[in-house]
Amino acid sequence: MRTARQWWTLTSRGLLKVLRNGEFLFAFIAPVFLAVCFYLPLRKVMDSAPGMDYGQFLMPIILLQAMSFTATSAAMRSAFDVSRGINTRFRVLPMAGWVPLSARLGTNIVLLLVSLICGAVASVVIGWRPDGGVGGTALLFAIPLAIGVLLALVADGVGLVAGTPEATSQMLGLPTMILGMVSTGFVPEERFPDWIRGFARNQPISQFVEVMRAADSSQSMTWSVAAPTVYWCLGLAALAAYLIVVGSRKARV
């Protein structure tokens, strides 16, 4: 019971901090801003291609980018706790070592759900409509949520290892931007130059986008489509475990 109360107290602290910092508002603005910035200028050009509905095409990357914004917030919160000595104070309390991590994860999951809902609303506004039935639509939203949880754990570990918000922002900002922009989330693979097409097709964001599009279609999901996403998720889980272990050991030194 004491551990449960500690977890709830720390989770409530994190949620109140998220509310005060305006992160819930940013979770709403980020997918809307992304949808507007890409859908409005590119819609006419993209819709001119045979069989293209750009609102439908853009939906997966809107959800994934919303998840990545939340992961960045998770890393910053973790780094702030390290830089301000909060984790050091927790270690001298009669508290299980996993409680602060699980409380941060609880906060991140709430923010992920808010981002997911806001991203779905923004996608509906630009013309997306579910096309995979009840099961496919459920899978469509479960995929980015699961990826978001893994990214939040990786980001939490990055914050523990980096130790400062400034270093954390540098470690996460550029890779996230590059992978998002050079992916098949915004434009089809054939629109990329030949020299970068292989990277754009095989990098993780593109694989996540493709499996989400498969879930949001009338066709059955196949292992050949799902396998890259499963392997990338396993890699993210292993990376998160490694970073959290290294960050926890660093904090005890």
Secondary structure, DSSP 8 states (H G I E B T S, - for coil): -HHHHHHHHHHHHHHHHHHHHTHHHHHHHHHHHHHHHHHHHHHHHHHTSTT--HHHHHHHHHHHHHHHHHHHHHHHHHHHHHHTTHHHHHHTSS--THHHHHHHHHHHHHHHHHHHHHHHHHHHHTT----SHHHHHHHHHHHHHHHHHHHHHHHHHHHHHH-SHHHHHHHHHHHHHHHHHSSTTTS-GGGS-HHHHHHHHHSHHHHHHHHHHHHTSSS---HHHHHHHHHHHHHHHHHHHHHHHHHHHHHH-
